[in-house]
Amino acid sequence: MPPPSSLKIKTSSVTRLIKEEQTYHTELDMHVSKLNRMEAENADFYEIKTQKAVINDTKQMIPTLREKLENAVEALRLELELHDDETDETKAAKLAIEEGEKVYEGRPSDGSALFTDVS
């Protein structure tokens, strides 16, 4: 079995970063819900303070991740320019670019079309 192509590696990188970005948003929602519940139940001041710090840390990761995603999408776009043929790999790369752009531009994308194995 030959090693994966550079195009497939870059496509996988974009897909991974999209998944990671979605995970951070899910985690952020979960932490905010927990904070709201803690405040409603009059939890300990220091527990609430710690939960707010966790939320802040999660929020700080999102811009960094979006920057990585932008760079990965650009690298994939440049790699895709080297491929003239229309294969499953190039189709997957185009889809990854489209979904990646949605994510870092703040448009809704669940990325579900990306999360299938492209051989």
GIMOLIN-V34598 format. One record per residue. N is the residue number from 1. SS is DSSP state (alpha for helix, beta for strand, coil for the rest). PHI is phi in whole degrees, 0 to 359 (* if undefined). BURIAL is I if it has 16 or more other ideal C-beta (glycine too) atoms within 10 Angstrom, else O. Layout:
BEGIN
((N | SS | PHI | BURIAL) (N | SS | PHI | BURIAL))
END
This chain:
BEGIN
((1 | coil | * | O) (2 | coil | 289 | O) (3 | coil | 294 | O) (4 | coil | 297 | O) (5 | coil | 288 | O) (6 | alpha | 299 | O) (7 | alpha | 296 | I) (8 | alpha | 294 | I) (9 | alpha | 297 | O) (10 | alpha | 293 | I) (11 | alpha | 296 | I) (12 | alpha | 297 | I) (13 | alpha | 296 | I) (14 | alpha | 297 | I) (15 | alpha | 299 | I) (16 | alpha | 299 | O) (17 | alpha | 293 | I) (18 | alpha | 296 | I) (19 | alpha | 300 | O) (20 | alpha | 297 | O) (21 | alpha | 296 | I) (22 | alpha | 296 | I) (23 | alpha | 297 | O) (24 | alpha | 297 | I) (25 | alpha | 293 | O) (26 | alpha | 297 | O) (27 | alpha | 298 | O) (28 | alpha | 299 | I) (29 | alpha | 300 | O) (30 | alpha | 297 | O) (31 | alpha | 292 | I) (32 | alpha | 295 | I) (33 | alpha | 299 | O) (34 | alpha | 296 | O) (35 | alpha | 298 | I) (36 | alpha | 300 | O) (37 | alpha | 295 | O) (38 | alpha | 298 | I) (39 | alpha | 294 | O) (40 | alpha | 294 | O) (41 | coil | 268 | O) (42 | coil | 52 | O) (43 | coil | 294 | O) (44 | coil | 304 | O) (45 | alpha | 307 | O) (46 | alpha | 288 | O) (47 | alpha | 293 | O) (48 | alpha | 296 | O) (49 | alpha | 299 | O) (50 | alpha | 295 | O) (51 | alpha | 296 | I) (52 | alpha | 296 | O) (53 | alpha | 295 | O) (54 | alpha | 298 | I) (55 | alpha | 298 | I) (56 | alpha | 298 | O) (57 | alpha | 298 | O) (58 | alpha | 295 | I) (59 | alpha | 299 | O) (60 | alpha | 290 | O) (61 | alpha | 284 | O) (62 | alpha | 296 | O) (63 | alpha | 298 | O) (64 | alpha | 296 | O) (65 | alpha | 294 | I) (66 | alpha | 296 | I) (67 | alpha | 296 | O) (68 | alpha | 299 | I) (69 | alpha | 296 | I) (70 | alpha | 302 | I) (71 | alpha | 296 | O) (72 | alpha | 292 | I) (73 | alpha | 295 | I) (74 | alpha | 296 | O) (75 | alpha | 296 | O) (76 | alpha | 293 | I) (77 | alpha | 299 | I) (78 | alpha | 295 | O) (79 | alpha | 295 | I) (80 | alpha | 296 | I) (81 | coil | 298 | O) (82 | coil | 279 | O) (83 | coil | 246 | O) (84 | coil | 273 | O) (85 | coil | 285 | O) (86 | coil | 255 | O) (87 | coil | 243 | O) (88 | alpha | 298 | O) (89 | alpha | 294 | I) (90 | alpha | 291 | I) (91 | alpha | 297 | O) (92 | alpha | 297 | I) (93 | alpha | 296 | I) (94 | alpha | 297 | O) (95 | alpha | 294 | I) (96 | alpha | 297 | I) (97 | alpha | 298 | I) (98 | alpha | 299 | O) (99 | alpha | 291 | I) (100 | alpha | 298 | I) (101 | alpha | 296 | I) (102 | alpha | 302 | O) (103 | alpha | 295 | I) (104 | alpha | 282 | I) (105 | coil | 266 | O) (106 | coil | 83 | O) (107 | coil | 274 | O) (108 | coil | 293 | O) (109 | coil | 203 | I) (110 | coil | 267 | O) (111 | coil | 69 | I) (112 | coil | 299 | O) (113 | coil | 292 | O) (114 | coil | 276 | I) (115 | coil | 272 | O) (116 | coil | 238 | O) (117 | coil | 282 | O) (118 | coil | 254 | I) (119 | coil | 265 | O))
END
